[in-house]
Amino acid sequence: MSIHHLLIFFFVGLAGCDKTKPPVVTLPSNLVTTITATGGIVDVQATADNANFYTVTFYHNNDSTVVETVDGDATHTFTSSGTYAIKTCAHTTYADFIQKTENVIVSVTGGSTSGAPTTGYTTPNSYANYSLIWSDEFNGTSLSSDWTFDIGTGSGGWGNNELQYYTNQNHTLNGGYLEITAKNQAFNSQLYTSTRMKTQGIKSWKYGRIDIRAAIPYGQGIWPALWMLGDNITTAGWPSCGEIDVMELIGGDGARDRTVYGTAHWSDNGAHAQYGNTTVLSSGKYADEFHVFSIVWTQNSITWLRDDVAYNTLDITPANLSEFKEKFFLIFNVAVGGNWPGNPDATTIYPQTMYVDYVRVFQ
């Protein structure tokens, strides 16, 4: 037999071989949901055969909130009465799922539907030798004109590879609290949405005492912050403008949900410099109740306090810390993911909300 014939038989044999078939995915089945509405709080319990996880989408007006859950339990708080659609999906993978959509009637009969804690530390609205020069108690139904918003993803995820898209829709005023909510919600090519609000160009301060009473969200990849930047950031850039982190938390296992950071950042002859410390709860987490995060800022130092207990002080008299002799504006935000906290994982619960009772500036 010639080599030519051998080659023909070889290729015919190859053509007759079975090609590898893609794996068969078994979809979940028997999706059963139980929906309970108590006031504005709606609880969904879902079960299905062969489901690896669930997603529950709560639709409200032109917005929606997606909760991913392994055990099938999901809760959402609606702030007004109405009939709302809820879509429940039982997943084998993100692309392979079964779903059902149902309506629920919500009746909010009065009072606050906020999920904010009802206990915690508080501080007075006056101090000896200080005057209250500005505050926001977050009463009413809309923000004051002292606030504006950052929108989008910034440069490189706000310089930190964060995963959220900031909108001006992920906040509300409810029952005397500001609520900033991070959602597992795809928007403009990002997987999450949140809000970053600021007083830049409207209100800023140099020196004084600043008190912020807040309950802090938790969980892997959740990064809430109450902080300040120098007014000259648009011309000097970061870190030459200076940064004062009144409170930051990177959520997650171990002590992370009960540890907050107070830090300052500045430029030391062109190099990034920082100084900070932490304050750790003995038990529980910062989401459990309200705490007051404060700085006392003078021409000589910045001192950080949690519930009136000092835990960090920075001497700002050296010439290379001149950033802290200028005016700073406030920023409140809840980031998702990033270089420092890492990405969310299957343990992260959504939505995550930071509740702010008040912010007060004394001089």
Order of alpha helices (4+ residues) and beta strands (2+ residues): alpha-beta-beta-beta-beta-beta-beta-beta-beta-beta-beta-beta-beta-beta-beta-beta-beta-alpha-beta-beta-beta-beta-beta-beta-beta-beta
